[in-house]
């Protein structure tokens, strides 16, 4: 399994997040009489996708995590009529975040480079993106028509995998259900929501011809996994989009990301965070108390 090139992954995120943003701004309300019970949503999503959009989705419910797999025999990308240009100020050579027991460990090598504009020659195929948007529309419709549940039974994570099963590539989108609801009600800005959702693109020969999602592990995700994944994604965005100016202190910016994510999700299932700058060999160690005492910038 491999991930796509940096510039292409950035384009993937922008296109997918903009498509979902168009759905979020349409607003939503809970129905007076909920339409679906939790045990009915798998069949409901599959049936609506098939009936209204001719999408053969595979839907799985693993604990509090909803997985929707959309296999398409449609090219994911096409040549762009007007290639997009994006600035480059840093080269992210390594960016790995993991939670080992109770230690959040980050290994990264982020090198400043002479600023230049990169040209992205390809864009999402309109039909591929349209199917992805339709799938999100159905997920959102069913989610907001569900019965209310106790907090420990509510869906926590929504995972949409949209695959080009001809070429063996797929987009991965993971959303925290409370974030999606906040954005839908206008309690969370679209820009912030796009930073909180996790986007990726994966190339893997196992995807070719896989209409059932057999190459995937449809497991119940944890907040631990999501927090670490979001830290890694925010670091990628900060330096690959880029969101910081040339000459920025890499270690300081990454520390800001860690503090922000941990406090945003009130995450306490860890003892410390260890930053290992592979380029400068500088190490930063922050215990949990220090993180919680530091204000968000």
C-alpha positions in Angstrom: 0.0 0.0 0.0 1.4 3.4 -1.0 0.2 7.0 -0.6 0.1 9.4 -3.4 2.5 12.2 -4.1 2.3 15.3 -1.9 0.9 17.8 -4.4 -1.7 15.3 -5.6 -2.8 14.5 -2.0 -3.2 18.2 -1.3 -5.5 18.5 -4.4 -7.4 15.5 -3.2 -8.1 17.1 0.2 -9.1 20.4 -1.3 -11.5 18.9 -3.8 -13.1 16.5 -1.3 -13.4 19.1 1.5 -15.0 21.6 -0.9 -17.5 19.1 -2.1 -18.5 18.2 1.4 -18.6 21.9 2.4 -21.3 22.4 -0.2 -23.5 19.9 1.6 -22.8 21.3 5.1 -24.0 24.8 4.2 -27.4 23.4 3.3 -28.3 23.1 7.0 -30.1 20.4 8.8 -32.6 19.6 11.6 -33.6 16.6 13.6 -37.0 15.3 12.5 -39.8 15.3 15.0 -40.2 11.6 14.5 -36.8 9.9 13.7 -36.9 7.8 10.5 -34.2 5.3 11.2 -33.1 3.2 14.2 -29.4 2.5 14.5 -29.7 -1.1 13.4 -31.5 0.1 10.2 -29.0 2.5 8.9 -26.8 0.0 7.0 -29.6 -1.1 4.8 -31.0 2.4 4.5 -27.7 3.9 3.2 -27.3 1.0 0.7 -30.9 1.3 -0.5 -30.9 5.1 -1.0 -27.5 5.0 -2.7 -28.7 2.4 -5.1 -32.2 3.8 -5.7 -31.4 7.5 -6.1 -27.8 7.5 -7.4 -27.2 4.0 -8.8 -24.3 3.6 -6.4 -23.6 0.0 -5.2 -22.3 1.0 -1.8 -21.1 -1.5 0.8 -22.0 -0.3 4.3 -20.7 -1.7 7.6 -21.3 -0.7 11.2 -18.5 -1.6 13.6 -19.4 -0.5 17.1 -19.7 3.3 17.0 -18.0 3.6 13.6 -19.9 3.7 10.3 -18.0 2.6 7.2 -19.2 3.3 3.6 -17.3 1.8 0.7 -18.1 3.1 -2.8 -16.4 1.1 -5.5 -16.4 2.8 -8.9 -15.3 1.9 -12.4 -14.5 5.5 -13.1 -11.1 7.2 -13.5 -10.3 9.2 -10.3 -8.4 11.9 -12.2 -8.4 13.6 -15.5 -6.1 16.2 -17.1 -6.8 19.7 -15.9 -7.8 22.3 -18.5 -6.1 25.0 -16.3 -3.4 23.4 -14.1 -3.6 24.6 -10.5 -0.5 26.3 -9.0 0.3 26.0 -5.3 3.2 27.4 -3.4 5.9 25.3 -1.8 8.0 26.6 1.1 8.8 23.4 2.9 9.6 19.8 1.9 7.9 17.3 4.3 10.2 14.3 4.0 8.8 12.5 7.0 5.7 13.0 9.1 4.8 10.2 11.4 2.6 10.3 14.5 1.7 7.4 16.7 0.5 6.6 20.3 2.8 4.1 21.9 1.1 2.9 25.1 0.5 6.4 26.6 3.2 8.3 24.8 2.3 10.5 21.7 5.4 10.2 19.6 6.1 12.3 16.5 9.0 11.8 14.1 9.4 14.4 11.4 11.8 15.8 8.9 10.5 19.1 7.5 13.0 21.1 5.5 12.7 24.7 4.4 13.1 25.1 0.6 13.4 28.1 -1.7 9.8 29.2 -2.3 8.4 28.2 -5.7 5.1 27.4 -7.4 4.2 23.8 -8.1 1.9 22.9 -11.0 -0.8 20.3 -10.5 -1.6 18.9 -14.0 -4.5 16.7 -12.9 -7.8 17.3 -11.2 -10.6 15.0 -9.9 -12.8 13.5 -12.6 -16.2 15.2 -12.3 -18.1 11.9 -12.3 -15.9 10.4 -9.6 -16.3 13.5 -7.4 -20.0 13.6 -8.0 -20.4 10.0 -6.7 -18.4 10.8 -3.6 -20.6 13.8 -3.0 -23.8 11.8 -3.4 -22.5 9.2 -0.9 -21.9 12.0 1.7 -25.4 13.3 1.0 -26.9 10.0 1.8 -24.8 9.5 4.9 -25.7 12.9 6.2 -29.4 12.5 5.4 -29.6 9.2 7.3 -27.4 10.4 10.2 -29.7 13.4 10.8 -32.8 11.2 10.6 -31.6 8.7 13.2 -33.2 8.1 16.6 -31.4 9.8 19.5 -29.2 7.5 21.5 -27.3 7.6 24.8 -23.9 9.2 24.4 -22.1 5.9 24.7 -24.2 4.5 21.8 -24.2 7.4 19.4 -22.1 7.0 16.2 -18.7 8.5 16.8 -16.8 8.2 13.5 -17.9 8.2 9.8 -15.6 6.7 7.2 -16.2 7.1 3.5 -13.9 5.2 1.1 -14.4 6.0 -2.6 -12.4 3.7 -4.8 -11.3 3.7 -8.5 -11.3 -0.1 -8.7 -9.9 0.0 -12.3 -6.6 1.8 -11.3 -6.4 0.6 -7.7 -6.7 3.9 -5.9 -9.0 5.2 -3.3 -9.8 8.3 -1.2 -10.3 8.0 2.5 -12.3 10.5 4.5 -12.8 10.1 8.3 -15.1 12.5 10.2 -15.8 12.8 13.9 -19.6 12.7 14.0 -20.0 15.6 16.6 -17.7 17.8 14.3 -20.0 17.1 11.3 -23.1 18.0 13.3 -21.5 21.2 14.6 -20.5 22.3 11.1 -23.9 21.5 9.8 -25.5 23.7 12.4 -23.0 26.5 11.8 -21.4 26.0 15.2 -18.0 25.1 13.5 -16.6 27.0 10.5 -16.1 25.1 7.3 -12.4 25.9 7.4 -12.0 24.4 10.8 -14.1 21.4 9.9 -11.9 20.7 6.9 -8.9 20.7 9.3 -10.6 18.3 11.7 -11.6 15.7 9.1 -8.9 13.3 8.0 -8.4 13.0 4.3 -6.0 10.7 2.4 -5.4 9.0 -0.9 -4.1 5.4 -1.1 -2.8 3.4 -4.1 -2.9 -0.4 -3.6 -3.2 -3.2 -6.2 -5.6 -5.0 -3.8 -8.1 -2.3 -4.6 -8.3 -3.4 -8.3 -11.6 -5.2 -8.9 -12.6 -5.1 -5.2 -16.3 -4.4 -5.2 -16.8 -5.6 -1.6 -14.0 -3.8 0.2 -12.2 -7.0 1.1 -8.9 -5.1 1.3 -10.2 -2.9 4.1 -10.3 -3.5 7.9 -13.8 -2.3 8.9 -13.0 -1.8 12.6 -14.4 0.4 15.4 -12.1 3.4 15.5 -11.0 5.0 18.8 -10.6 8.6 19.8 -6.9 7.7 20.4 -6.4 6.8 16.7 -8.4 9.8 15.5 -6.5 12.3 17.7 -3.1 11.0 16.5 -4.3 10.9 12.9 -5.6 14.5 13.1 -2.3 15.7 14.5 -0.4 14.1 11.6 -2.9 15.6 9.1 -2.7 19.1 10.6 1.1 19.0 10.4 0.9 18.0 6.8 -1.5 20.8 6.0 0.5 23.4 7.9 3.7 22.8 5.9 2.5 21.4 2.6 -0.4 23.7 1.9 1.5 25.8 3.3 -0.2 27.6 6.2 3.0 29.1 7.7 5.5 31.6 6.4 9.0 30.8 5.3 11.4 30.6 8.2 8.7 29.4 10.7 10.0 27.5 13.7 9.0 23.9 12.8 9.1 22.5 16.4 7.1 25.4 17.8 4.4 25.0 15.1 4.1 21.3 15.7 3.8 21.9 19.4 0.9 24.3 18.7 -0.8 21.6 16.7 -0.5 19.0 19.5 -1.8 21.4 22.2 -4.7 22.5 19.9 -5.9 19.0 19.1 -5.5 17.5 22.6 -7.5 20.4 24.1 -10.1 20.5 21.4 -11.1 16.9 22.0 -10.4 17.0 25.8 -8.1 14.1 25.2 -6.4 12.8 28.4 -5.6 9.2 27.5 -1.8 9.9 27.4 1.0 10.8 29.7 3.3 12.9 27.4 4.2 13.9 23.9 7.7 13.4 22.4 8.8 15.4 19.3 11.8 14.2 17.4 13.0 16.5 14.7 15.0 14.2 12.4 16.5 17.1 10.5 17.9 19.1 13.3 18.1 16.2 15.9 16.3 18.4 18.3 13.9 16.7 20.8 11.1 18.2 22.7 9.3 16.4 25.6 6.0 17.7 26.9 4.2 16.0 29.8 0.4 16.1 30.0 0.4 18.8 32.7 2.5 21.1 30.6 0.3 20.6 27.6 -2.9 21.4 29.5 -1.3 24.4 31.2 -0.3 26.0 27.8 -2.9 28.2 26.2 -4.0 27.5 22.6 -2.5 30.0 20.2 
